[in-house]
Amino acid sequence: MAGTYCGMLPPNVETTLTLNADGTYLLIRTFKEKQNEQEKLRGTFQVLDGNILMLVHPSSGEHTIYKVKDANFIVLTDSIGNEPEGETAKFYVLKKKK
């Protein structure tokens, strides 16, 4: 599961998520609509039920949930792990860099 995942998440946020083998992560978000303002978050992640990634943000105590689709894709979900549906679902996918 360790690796770097990239994609453009709504609303026009370039997202790079690096998962490290030691259980830590680095999340870099570049907000295209805000003159490329960049946010870097570091913290730890947990794997739940084998395919749910929960990122823990130590500064805020908030959690971000991703669902692992296969070895190459993860999907941003809502706060309880539900995947987006319909036409917009494809915009919530991060693809693993080779």
Secondary structure, DSSP 8 states (H G I E B T S, - for coil): --EEEEEEETTTEEEEEEE-TTSEEEEEEEEGGGTTEEEEEEEEEEEETTTEEEEE-TTT--EEEEEE-SSSEEEE--TTS----GGGGGGGEEEE--
